[in-house]
Amino acid sequence: MASETGDEYAAIVWGDKTYVPYGALADHDKLGKQIGIVDGDKDNRVYEYKGYSVDEWIINAFDHDGAMLLREINVTDIPDGLHSEYEWNQ
């Protein structure tokens, strides 16, 4: 997995998929198993979002800095109860 910087966000690229920030993750019970690290940084971890496909949603968590839910850039079907902090995600 690698990081990529866009005009308004820092994304994670995994294979042919690009994941963009959706919002801070308040419910840490949704943190699934670890599936990778970003740019070789062991403190920059990527996890499954429990109950959702990794093709659409992942969680990026930094050691001691909280967690961010990311959506695959082409996902338009947003699960009920999720709200983005970013205007460009609307």
C-alpha positions as CSV (number, residue, x, y, z in Angstrom):
1,M,0.0,0.0,0.0
2,A,1.2,3.5,-0.8
3,S,0.1,7.0,0.0
4,E,-0.9,9.5,-2.7
5,T,-1.7,13.2,-2.4
6,G,-4.6,14.7,-4.3
7,D,-5.8,18.2,-4.5
8,E,-7.9,18.0,-1.3
9,Y,-6.8,14.8,0.4
10,A,-4.1,12.2,1.0
11,A,-5.2,8.8,-0.3
12,I,-4.1,5.2,0.0
13,V,-3.5,3.2,-3.2
14,W,-3.8,-0.5,-2.9
15,G,-3.5,-2.4,-6.2
16,D,-5.9,-0.8,-8.7
17,K,-8.0,0.9,-6.0
18,T,-7.6,4.4,-4.5
19,Y,-9.1,5.1,-1.0
20,V,-9.9,8.6,0.1
21,P,-10.7,9.9,3.6
22,Y,-14.4,9.8,4.5
23,G,-14.3,10.7,8.2
24,A,-12.8,10.1,11.6
25,L,-13.7,6.7,13.0
26,A,-15.4,7.0,16.4
27,D,-16.5,3.4,16.8
28,H,-13.3,1.4,17.3
29,D,-15.4,-1.8,17.5
30,K,-15.5,-1.6,13.7
31,L,-11.8,-2.1,13.4
32,G,-11.2,-5.4,11.7
33,K,-8.0,-7.4,11.2
34,Q,-4.9,-5.6,10.0
35,I,-4.5,-5.9,6.2
36,G,-1.4,-3.8,5.5
37,I,0.8,-0.9,6.2
38,V,1.3,2.3,4.2
39,D,4.7,3.2,2.7
40,G,6.5,0.7,4.8
41,D,5.7,2.6,8.0
42,K,4.7,0.0,10.7
43,D,2.8,2.8,12.6
44,N,0.7,3.6,9.6
45,R,-1.7,0.6,9.6
46,V,-4.6,-0.4,7.4
47,Y,-7.5,-2.5,8.7
48,E,-10.7,-4.0,7.5
49,Y,-13.9,-2.1,8.3
50,K,-15.9,-4.9,10.0
51,G,-19.0,-5.8,8.1
52,Y,-17.9,-4.1,4.8
53,S,-15.9,-5.2,1.8
54,V,-12.3,-4.1,1.6
55,D,-13.1,-3.3,-2.0
56,E,-15.1,-0.4,-0.8
57,W,-14.1,0.6,2.8
58,I,-10.9,0.4,4.8
59,I,-9.6,2.0,8.0
60,N,-6.3,3.8,8.3
61,A,-4.9,4.0,11.9
62,F,-1.8,5.7,13.1
63,D,-0.2,4.5,16.3
64,H,-1.7,6.7,19.1
65,D,-3.3,9.2,16.6
66,G,-6.8,7.8,16.0
67,A,-8.3,6.2,13.0
68,M,-9.8,7.4,9.7
69,L,-12.5,5.6,7.6
70,L,-11.6,5.6,3.9
71,R,-13.9,4.8,1.0
72,E,-12.8,3.6,-2.4
73,I,-13.0,6.7,-4.6
74,N,-15.7,5.2,-6.9
75,V,-18.1,4.1,-4.1
76,T,-21.3,6.0,-4.2
77,D,-23.5,3.7,-2.1
78,I,-22.9,5.1,1.4
79,P,-24.1,2.9,4.4
80,D,-26.8,4.4,6.6
81,G,-25.4,6.3,9.6
82,L,-22.1,7.3,7.9
83,H,-21.5,11.0,7.4
84,S,-18.4,12.5,5.9
85,E,-16.5,15.4,7.4
86,Y,-15.4,16.5,3.9
87,E,-17.6,18.6,1.6
88,W,-16.0,17.0,-1.5
89,N,-17.4,13.6,-0.3
90,Q,-21.0,14.8,-0.5
